[in-house]
Amino acid sequence: MSERAARAARRPCGRFVTFEGIEGCGKTTQIERLAGRLTAAGANVVRTREPGGTALGLELRAVLLRPSEQPMSPTAELLLYLTDRAQHLTEVVEPALEEGAIVLCDRFSDATLAYQGYGRRLGVERVRALHRHPPLDRRPDRTVLFELDAAVALERATRRNETRELAATEGRFEQERLDFHRRVAEGYRALAAAEPGRFRVIDATGEVEQVERRVWEALCELFSALEDGAC
């Protein structure tokens, strides 16, 4: 048994759940709601995100999401995301799982596969190869994928950025053409189809409360020990 497997076997109720989807799909809102529900049930919940889950990650987030007149090369973009992830896993995710926490993460390695592998056309195998060694080889227990039409999602994201005055600091991907976002969405669908045991695909249309119910129905079996008071 590997050291990581041995640690996992000793871990009482630690779970690593990632949330994925194109810009504007509503995943961040749903993470907040799920975190609140689990916390109310007595769970130790760590809510985090990529990029930006650490102090270093916040600096990288500013570079990665800020619009610029000088385009970033796809390879540079990829490597910056991996730098953020390596620090995030070492500093936040792995210690939280060791303590038996439920870690809810807004984007993880599937985002890199979808955005850089498919969207930037760097290739899925190239991205996977960079995730084959610790700490980047960490796999989520479940991944929730929010599906929404790319044009609708992009309009939502653009409106959100305008409302929150984020366009100048975090609007780089929203400036991409619609065909880029469609490639990303197609990539996500391919990833989910390849791993149906891990992915839970959620219809992101409708009211926030409707989507929240779908998320809980998709994940409640993972948290059944909590409901039974076993965690």
Secondary structure as UniProt FT lines:
FT   HELIX           3..10
FT   STRAND          15..20
FT   TURN            23..24
FT   HELIX           27..40
FT   TURN            41..42
FT   STRAND          45..49
FT   HELIX           55..65
FT   HELIX           74..88
FT   HELIX           89..93
FT   HELIX           94..98
FT   TURN            99..100
FT   STRAND          102..106
FT   HELIX           109..112
FT   HELIX           113..119
FT   HELIX           124..129
FT   TURN            130..131
FT   TURN            134..137
FT   STRAND          142..147
FT   HELIX           150..163
FT   TURN            164..165
FT   HELIX           167..170
FT   HELIX           173..175
FT   HELIX           178..194
FT   TURN            196..198
FT   STRAND          199..203
FT   HELIX           208..219
FT   TURN            220..223
FT   HELIX           224..227
FT   TURN            228..229
//
